[in-house]
Amino acid sequence: MKKGERRQPEILLVHCVDTEGPLDETLEATFARLKEIYGIAVEPTVSNLRKIQEKNAPFIPTDLTELAAKTFSQENLSYLRSWGEVDEMLQSYFSNEFRSRLVDDFGGQLATSWFVMDHEEYKPNPRNKAIGQGVIHKKYADLLLLHPSVRDEIQYHFHPSSISGNPVGAGTSFSNSLPRLTSDLAMRLITFQWFPSTFRPGFHSVRPDSHLWLEQWFPFDFSNQAFETSENQPDLSHGRFGDWRRAPRTWRGYRPSLADHQLPGSLDRTVFRCLNVGTRLRELQEQHITQAFTEAKDQGSAILAFTNHDFRDIRKDVSNVVADVKKVQRVFPDVKVRFATASDAARQHLMLGEEVPHLEVVLDGNRLLVTTDQTQLHSHQPFLAIKHRHGAFLHDNFDQLDGVNTFCYTFDLQTIPLNLVENIGVAVVGKNGKTATALVNL
């Protein structure tokens, strides 16, 4: 496209899945959440659950009847509780039979971005989550290899640990979880030769520490859940989790401020809006789709992103969103719809190139020398991953030699002796969201 030329108005429809594997919940745990969220303690029985769902529970105050019915609806409690159940859903979701029913205005089939997280080794494991580094990532990496015609991608999702140690507790502090976070990325770089460029936060929550950490590595951030009204959920009031009350309600993204991730500023990453489907809060509605079409028509492009979880059947939600988008499109016949992954959509929307960053890695004695082109990069330095011979995955900083393009790391008694190292991984992230990786096997 020539400079100054008006682009064909286009909606880039992005499906983001917070990919966490199977999830179980006992009846007792469901009623424990009823008490935690709404302060209501009642005997955990199937009969009482049905009363809540049917909005005729005498123990639920009138002003909470609708909220409780939605929170504990049959749909929201329809968890995929084992890998067998998840696999059955995914087999259909990845099939041509399903994807061929969802085609955009350019003949492209649905594309999904799987934002994969790992669960740490905590005990007990009351939700029967898939535990261990790389377990969930490998599952989805294998699926993509089995379906090469599918245009899906894997990106990054992370849940900080709760300071209580509660395995189902909700943490928001990256500072408290940095060793696990960097070890996880180091493991994925060395094990899968993979590094992300695009992020979604656990519990939709960004805080000052994670805001600044994300700025180092991720050019694209699908975190913004700005919504028109308060959700009136007691456990989510006053900005508790996913606080996006000050953020722009736009589908075109914004670059955040250093002082406040919710306000536009001059930092380098772009934060995009991404609303929920199939859950109890901040759900994508027809008015949001209309707004996205209006922005695309007026300004040439918009990214309409929505998210759900792989521990529920995602097929119905996706089909409903696509149907709603096509319904609204009738009012905007000049605006085309294109299915895209999160990183591809950001690249196209921001009109960035497809060039992969330059990366050259040489091990010279005990010194690792890395040459790159800083003008291409979003990451302020390469990401260094080290696998210890005893199995631990480590991360450390480089020394910057010439102030621009050359970095060095020395393996010695001040860091880690080279004879204790099994593998080394290096990754860089381009401003356009393209990544380059290199491995050194010892």
C-alpha positions in Angstrom: 0.0 0.0 0.0 1.4 3.4 -1.0 1.8 6.1 1.7 -1.4 8.1 2.0 -3.5 5.6 0.1 -6.7 4.7 1.9 -6.9 1.0 2.8 -9.8 -1.3 2.2 -11.9 -1.1 5.5 -11.3 -4.4 7.3 -12.2 -6.1 10.5 -9.4 -8.5 11.7 -11.3 -11.1 13.8 -9.0 -12.7 16.4 -9.9 -15.7 18.6 -7.7 -15.9 21.7 -7.8 -19.0 23.9 -6.4 -18.9 27.4 -5.0 -22.4 27.1 -4.8 -24.1 30.5 -5.8 -27.7 29.9 -8.6 -29.6 31.7 -10.3 -28.3 34.8 -12.3 -30.1 37.4 -14.5 -28.7 40.2 -16.4 -30.8 42.8 -19.9 -29.8 43.9 -18.5 -28.8 47.2 -16.0 -26.5 45.5 -18.7 -24.9 43.5 -20.6 -24.0 46.7 -17.4 -22.8 48.2 -17.2 -20.3 45.4 -20.8 -19.3 46.0 -19.7 -18.3 49.6 -16.5 -16.6 48.4 -18.2 -14.6 45.7 -21.6 -13.7 47.2 -21.2 -14.5 50.9 -23.9 -17.2 50.8 -23.3 -20.4 52.7 -25.7 -23.3 51.9 -25.6 -27.0 51.8 -23.8 -28.2 48.6 -26.5 -30.3 46.9 -27.5 -30.9 43.3 -31.0 -29.7 44.2 -29.7 -26.4 45.6 -27.6 -25.9 42.5 -30.6 -26.4 40.2 -32.5 -23.8 42.3 -29.7 -21.3 41.7 -29.7 -22.0 38.0 -33.4 -21.8 37.7 -33.5 -18.5 39.7 -35.9 -19.8 42.4 -33.4 -20.3 45.3 -34.9 -18.8 48.5 -31.4 -18.5 50.0 -30.3 -16.1 47.2 -31.2 -12.4 47.8 -33.3 -11.0 45.0 -30.7 -8.5 43.9 -28.2 -11.4 43.4 -30.5 -13.9 41.7 -29.5 -13.0 38.1 -25.8 -12.8 38.9 -25.7 -16.1 40.8 -27.7 -17.9 38.0 -25.2 -16.6 35.4 -22.1 -17.5 37.5 -23.3 -21.0 38.2 -25.1 -21.7 34.9 -24.9 -25.1 33.4 -22.8 -23.6 30.6 -20.3 -22.0 32.9 -20.0 -25.3 34.9 -19.6 -27.5 31.8 -15.9 -28.1 32.4 -13.8 -30.4 30.3 -12.5 -32.3 33.3 -9.8 -34.6 31.7 -7.5 -34.6 28.7 -9.8 -37.2 27.1 -12.7 -34.7 27.1 -10.4 -31.8 25.9 -9.0 -34.0 23.2 -12.5 -35.0 22.0 -13.4 -31.3 21.6 -10.1 -30.4 19.9 -10.4 -33.2 17.4 -13.6 -31.6 16.2 -12.3 -28.1 16.5 -9.2 -28.8 14.3 -11.2 -30.7 11.7 -11.8 -29.4 8.3 -15.4 -30.2 8.8 -15.7 -27.6 11.5 -13.2 -25.0 10.1 -14.7 -25.1 6.6 -18.0 -23.8 8.0 -16.2 -20.6 9.3 -14.7 -18.8 6.3 -14.0 -15.1 6.0 -14.5 -12.7 3.0 -11.1 -13.7 1.6 -11.7 -17.5 1.6 -9.6 -18.0 4.7 -10.7 -20.4 7.5 -10.9 -19.5 11.2 -7.5 -19.0 12.9 -7.0 -19.3 16.6 -4.2 -18.1 18.9 -3.6 -20.5 21.7 -2.2 -18.5 24.7 -0.6 -21.4 26.5 0.4 -21.4 30.2 2.0 -24.1 32.4 0.9 -25.1 35.9 3.6 -25.2 38.6 4.3 -28.2 40.7 1.9 -27.4 43.5 0.3 -29.8 46.0 -2.5 -30.6 46.4 -4.1 -30.2 43.0 -7.9 -29.9 43.7 -8.8 -28.9 40.2 -6.9 -31.8 38.6 -4.9 -29.5 36.4 -2.2 -30.7 34.0 1.0 -30.1 36.0 4.5 -29.7 34.8 6.7 -27.5 32.5 5.9 -27.8 28.9 3.0 -30.3 29.3 0.3 -28.1 27.8 2.6 -26.4 25.3 3.7 -29.8 23.9 0.0 -30.9 23.5 -0.8 -27.9 21.3 2.5 -27.9 19.5 1.8 -31.5 18.5 -1.7 -30.5 17.3 -0.3 -27.8 15.1 2.2 -30.3 13.6 -0.6 -32.7 12.9 -2.7 -30.0 11.2 -0.3 -28.1 9.0 -3.1 -26.5 6.9 -4.5 -24.8 10.1 -3.3 -21.2 10.5 -3.2 -21.3 14.3 -0.4 -20.1 16.5 0.9 -20.5 20.1 1.5 -17.4 22.2 2.0 -16.8 25.9 -0.3 -16.8 29.0 0.8 -16.6 32.6 -0.8 -16.8 36.0 1.3 -15.4 38.9 1.2 -17.5 42.1 -0.9 -16.4 45.1 1.2 -15.4 48.1 -1.0 -17.7 50.2 0.3 -20.8 48.4 -3.3 -21.7 47.5 -3.1 -23.7 44.3 -6.4 -22.2 43.1 -5.6 -18.8 44.5 -5.3 -15.7 42.2 -2.1 -13.9 42.2 -1.3 -10.7 40.2 2.3 -10.0 41.1 5.0 -10.8 38.5 7.6 -9.7 41.0 6.7 -12.6 43.3 6.7 -15.1 40.4 9.7 -14.0 38.2 11.8 -17.1 38.8 9.0 -19.3 37.6 8.1 -17.0 34.8 11.7 -16.8 33.4 12.3 -20.5 34.0 9.2 -21.3 32.0 10.2 -19.1 29.0 13.7 -20.5 29.2 12.3 -24.1 29.1 10.1 -23.4 26.1 12.9 -21.7 24.2 15.3 -24.6 24.7 12.8 -27.5 24.5 10.6 -26.2 21.7 12.9 -23.6 20.1 10.0 -21.2 20.5 9.6 -17.7 22.0 6.4 -15.5 22.1 5.7 -12.1 20.8 2.1 -11.7 22.1 0.7 -12.0 25.6 -2.6 -12.4 27.5 -2.6 -12.0 31.3 -4.0 -14.4 33.9 -7.2 -13.1 35.4 -7.0 -10.3 32.7 -4.9 -8.4 35.2 -1.9 -6.2 34.6 -0.2 -4.4 37.4 2.7 -1.9 37.5 5.4 -4.7 37.8 4.0 -6.8 35.0 3.3 -3.7 32.9 7.1 -2.9 32.9 8.2 -6.5 32.4 5.9 -7.0 29.4 7.3 -3.8 27.9 10.7 -5.5 27.7 9.6 -8.5 25.6 6.2 -8.2 24.0 5.3 -5.9 21.2 1.6 -7.1 21.2 -0.5 -7.3 24.4 -4.1 -8.5 24.2 -5.0 -7.5 27.8 -7.4 -4.5 27.6 -10.9 -5.4 28.8 -12.3 -1.9 28.9 -16.1 -2.2 29.4 -18.9 0.4 29.4 -20.5 -0.6 32.7 -19.5 -2.1 36.1 -20.1 -5.8 36.2 -21.6 -5.6 39.7 -19.7 -8.8 40.8 -18.9 -8.5 44.5 -15.5 -10.3 44.1 -14.5 -8.1 41.2 -15.4 -4.7 42.6 -13.1 -1.7 43.0 -10.7 -2.9 40.3 -10.2 -6.3 41.8 -8.7 -8.3 38.8 -8.8 -7.1 35.3 -9.0 -3.4 36.2 -9.4 -1.6 32.8 -11.8 1.1 33.9 -9.5 3.9 32.6 -8.4 2.2 29.4 -9.6 3.3 25.9 -12.7 1.5 24.7 -11.2 1.1 21.2 -10.6 -1.8 18.9 -7.6 -0.1 17.3 -5.1 -0.6 20.1 -3.0 2.0 22.0 0.6 2.4 23.2 0.5 2.7 27.0 1.9 5.3 29.3 5.0 4.5 31.5 3.1 5.6 34.6 -0.2 3.9 33.9 -0.8 0.9 31.6 -4.4 1.9 31.1 -3.6 5.3 29.6 -2.2 6.1 26.2 1.4 7.1 26.2 4.7 6.6 24.4 5.9 3.1 25.3 6.7 0.7 22.5 4.2 -2.2 22.9 0.6 -2.0 21.6 -2.2 -3.0 23.9 -5.3 -4.4 22.2 -8.8 -4.9 23.5 -10.0 -8.5 24.0 -13.4 -9.3 25.6 -14.8 -12.5 26.9 -17.3 -15.0 25.6 -18.9 -17.9 27.5 -18.2 -16.6 31.0 -19.8 -14.4 33.7 -18.2 -11.0 33.1 -17.2 -8.5 30.4 -18.8 -10.5 27.6 -18.6 -9.4 23.9 -21.9 -7.9 22.8 -23.4 -6.7 19.6 -22.7 -3.1 20.5 -19.0 -3.9 20.7 -19.0 -5.5 17.3 -20.8 -2.5 15.8 -18.2 -0.2 17.4 -15.4 -2.3 15.7 -17.1 -2.0 12.3 -17.5 1.7 12.8 -13.9 2.2 13.7 -12.8 0.1 10.7 -15.0 2.0 8.3 -13.8 5.4 9.6 -10.1 4.6 10.0 -9.5 1.6 7.7 -8.9 -1.2 10.2 -9.8 -2.6 13.6 -9.0 -5.8 15.5 -12.0 -7.4 17.1 -10.6 -9.9 19.6 -12.4 -12.3 21.9 -11.3 -14.9 24.4 -12.4 -18.1 26.1 -10.8 -21.1 27.7 -10.0 -24.6 26.5 -11.4 -26.2 29.6 -14.9 -25.5 28.1 -16.1 -26.5 24.6 -15.1 -23.5 22.6 -17.0 -24.5 19.4 -20.4 -23.0 20.2 -18.9 -19.7 21.4 -16.8 -19.3 18.3 -19.7 -20.1 16.0 -21.9 -17.6 17.8 -19.4 -14.8 17.5 -18.8 -15.4 13.8 -22.6 -15.4 13.3 -23.0 -12.1 15.2 -20.1 -10.5 13.2 -21.7 -11.5 9.9 -25.1 -10.1 11.2 -23.6 -6.7 12.0 -21.6 -6.8 8.7 -24.9 -6.4 6.8 -25.0 -2.8 8.1 -21.4 -2.3 6.9 -21.2 -4.0 3.5 -18.0 -2.1 2.6 -16.1 -3.5 5.6 -14.5 -6.9 5.0 -13.9 -9.5 7.6 -10.6 -11.4 7.8 -9.8 -14.2 10.2 -6.3 -13.8 11.7 -4.1 -14.9 14.6 -3.3 -12.3 17.2 0.2 -11.6 16.0 -0.7 -11.5 12.3 -3.7 -9.2 13.0 -1.4 -6.8 14.9 1.1 -6.8 12.1 -1.5 -6.2 9.4 -3.3 -3.5 11.5 -0.2 -1.6 12.3 1.2 -2.2 8.7 4.4 -3.8 9.9 6.6 -6.0 7.8 7.2 -9.7 7.8 11.0 -9.6 8.1 12.5 -12.0 10.7 15.0 -10.2 13.0 18.7 -10.9 12.4 20.3 -13.2 15.0 23.8 -14.6 15.0 25.1 -16.7 18.0 28.7 -17.9 18.5 30.2 -19.6 21.5 33.9 -18.6 21.7 35.5 -20.4 24.6 33.5 -19.5 27.6 32.0 -16.4 26.0 28.7 -16.4 24.2 28.6 -13.6 21.6 25.3 -12.5 20.1 25.0 -10.2 17.1 21.6 -8.7 16.1 20.2 -5.5 14.6 18.8 -3.3 17.4 16.8 -1.2 14.9 14.6 -4.3 14.2 14.0 -5.3 17.8 11.3 -4.6 20.3 13.1 -6.6 23.0 15.7 -4.4 24.6 18.2 -7.3 24.7 18.2 -10.9 23.6 16.5 -13.4 25.9 19.1 -15.8 27.3 18.1 -19.3 28.4 20.4 -21.8 30.1 19.7 -25.5 30.9 21.7 -26.8 33.8 23.1 -30.3 33.5 20.9 -31.2 36.6 17.8 -30.1 34.6 17.0 -26.6 35.9 16.1 -23.9 33.3 17.8 -20.6 34.0 17.7 -17.0 32.7 20.3 -14.2 32.9 21.1 -10.8 31.4 23.7 -10.1 28.7 26.5 -7.6 28.7 26.0 -5.1 25.9 29.4 -4.6 24.1 29.1 -1.9 21.5 25.9 -0.2 22.9 23.9 -1.2 19.8 24.0 -4.7 18.2 26.5 -6.9 20.1 25.9 -8.7 23.3 28.1 -11.0 25.4 27.6 -13.5 28.2 30.5 -15.1 30.1 30.2 -18.6 31.7 32.4 -18.7 34.8 32.3 -19.0 38.6 30.5 -15.6 38.8 27.6 -17.0 36.7 27.7 -20.7 35.9 30.7 -22.7 34.6 30.3 -24.0 31.1 30.9 -27.6 32.2 27.6 -27.4 34.1 25.6 -26.3 31.1 23.7 -28.7 28.8 22.0 -26.3 26.4 21.9 -22.5 25.7 19.0 -20.7 23.9 18.8 -17.2 22.6 15.8 -15.3 21.3 15.0 -11.9 20.0 11.6 -10.3 19.3 11.1 -7.9 16.4 9.0 -4.8 16.5 6.8 -6.5 14.0 6.2 -9.5 16.4 8.5 -11.8 14.4 10.9 -13.8 16.6 14.3 -15.4 15.9 15.8 -18.2 18.0 19.1 -20.0 18.2 20.2 -23.0 20.2 23.7 -24.1 21.3 23.9 -27.8 22.4 26.9 -28.8 24.6 
